[in-house]
Amino acid sequence: MPDSAPSSVTTATEAPPVTLLYLIKQVELAVRSRLDELAAAHGITTIQYTALTVLERHPGLIAAQLARTSFVRAQSMTQLLDALESRGLVQRVRDPSSRRQLRIFLTDAAHELLDRMREPAAEIERDMTAALTLGDVEALSGMLQSCRIALAGAAAR
């Protein structure tokens, strides 16, 4: 038996550094777990919650736009919207300028649901940033916005 490892086998004395991509994914997984619990407690899924919050900020989107901003495919969005509409949380209204397009709006029931979820969602965010100062949180928010914009620009190229 040879005393040393073969030259084709790498023996690392130090682990490679943790990448930002890895850290961001770990944070996303932790947030997703907490959001899954919160959404389930209110009778919806995290993806439905995401769609509702997008519509709260951008009322009147069409399904394709909502799908892009909610991280689902257009086909999945149709099923998601059917479920939300059957629960009375969204309303689809024909666009007067384009009779083929349906604009999506939250109902009063959806606004009430989001109001009930607002504080528990804020608690998740407070837990996530508990070790940070207010300045750190503001800086992190700005940096994440810059990263999002940079990646959106890279995807457009």
Contacts in CASP RR format, 6 or more apart in sequence:
PFRMAT RR
TARGET T0000
AUTHOR 0000-0000-0000
METHOD contacts of the structure
MODEL  1
MPDSAPSSVTTATEAPPVTLLYLIKQVELAVRSRLDELAAAHGITTIQYT
ALTVLERHPGLIAAQLARTSFVRAQSMTQLLDALESRGLVQRVRDPSSRR
QLRIFLTDAAHELLDRMREPAAEIERDMTAALTLGDVEALSGMLQSCRIA
LAGAAAR
5 11 0 8 1.000
27 128 0 8 1.000
30 128 0 8 1.000
31 124 0 8 1.000
31 128 0 8 1.000
32 46 0 8 1.000
34 124 0 8 1.000
34 127 0 8 1.000
35 46 0 8 1.000
35 49 0 8 1.000
35 121 0 8 1.000
35 124 0 8 1.000
36 45 0 8 1.000
36 46 0 8 1.000
38 49 0 8 1.000
38 117 0 8 1.000
38 120 0 8 1.000
38 121 0 8 1.000
38 124 0 8 1.000
39 45 0 8 1.000
39 46 0 8 1.000
39 48 0 8 1.000
39 49 0 8 1.000
39 117 0 8 1.000
41 120 0 8 1.000
42 49 0 8 1.000
42 113 0 8 1.000
42 116 0 8 1.000
42 117 0 8 1.000
44 52 0 8 1.000
44 87 0 8 1.000
44 89 0 8 1.000
44 113 0 8 1.000
47 70 0 8 1.000
47 71 0 8 1.000
47 72 0 8 1.000
47 80 0 8 1.000
48 80 0 8 1.000
48 83 0 8 1.000
48 84 0 8 1.000
48 89 0 8 1.000
49 117 0 8 1.000
50 70 0 8 1.000
50 71 0 8 1.000
51 66 0 8 1.000
51 70 0 8 1.000
51 72 0 8 1.000
51 77 0 8 1.000
51 80 0 8 1.000
51 81 0 8 1.000
51 84 0 8 1.000
52 84 0 8 1.000
52 89 0 8 1.000
52 90 0 8 1.000
52 106 0 8 1.000
52 110 0 8 1.000
52 113 0 8 1.000
52 114 0 8 1.000
53 114 0 8 1.000
54 61 0 8 1.000
54 66 0 8 1.000
54 69 0 8 1.000
54 70 0 8 1.000
55 61 0 8 1.000
55 66 0 8 1.000
55 90 0 8 1.000
55 104 0 8 1.000
55 105 0 8 1.000
55 106 0 8 1.000
55 110 0 8 1.000
56 106 0 8 1.000
56 110 0 8 1.000
56 111 0 8 1.000
56 114 0 8 1.000
58 65 0 8 1.000
58 69 0 8 1.000
59 104 0 8 1.000
59 105 0 8 1.000
59 106 0 8 1.000
60 93 0 8 1.000
60 103 0 8 1.000
60 104 0 8 1.000
60 105 0 8 1.000
61 69 0 8 1.000
61 103 0 8 1.000
61 104 0 8 1.000
62 95 0 8 1.000
62 101 0 8 1.000
62 102 0 8 1.000
62 103 0 8 1.000
62 104 0 8 1.000
63 74 0 8 1.000
63 77 0 8 1.000
63 78 0 8 1.000
63 81 0 8 1.000
63 102 0 8 1.000
63 104 0 8 1.000
64 74 0 8 1.000
64 77 0 8 1.000
66 77 0 8 1.000
66 81 0 8 1.000
66 104 0 8 1.000
67 73 0 8 1.000
67 74 0 8 1.000
67 76 0 8 1.000
67 77 0 8 1.000
70 77 0 8 1.000
70 80 0 8 1.000
72 80 0 8 1.000
81 90 0 8 1.000
81 92 0 8 1.000
81 104 0 8 1.000
84 90 0 8 1.000
84 110 0 8 1.000
85 91 0 8 1.000
85 92 0 8 1.000
87 109 0 8 1.000
88 107 0 8 1.000
88 109 0 8 1.000
88 110 0 8 1.000
89 106 0 8 1.000
89 107 0 8 1.000
89 109 0 8 1.000
89 110 0 8 1.000
89 113 0 8 1.000
90 104 0 8 1.000
90 105 0 8 1.000
90 106 0 8 1.000
90 107 0 8 1.000
90 110 0 8 1.000
91 104 0 8 1.000
91 105 0 8 1.000
91 106 0 8 1.000
91 107 0 8 1.000
92 102 0 8 1.000
92 103 0 8 1.000
92 104 0 8 1.000
92 105 0 8 1.000
93 102 0 8 1.000
93 103 0 8 1.000
93 104 0 8 1.000
93 105 0 8 1.000
94 101 0 8 1.000
94 102 0 8 1.000
94 103 0 8 1.000
95 101 0 8 1.000
95 102 0 8 1.000
95 103 0 8 1.000
106 114 0 8 1.000
129 136 0 8 1.000
129 137 0 8 1.000
129 140 0 8 1.000
132 140 0 8 1.000
END
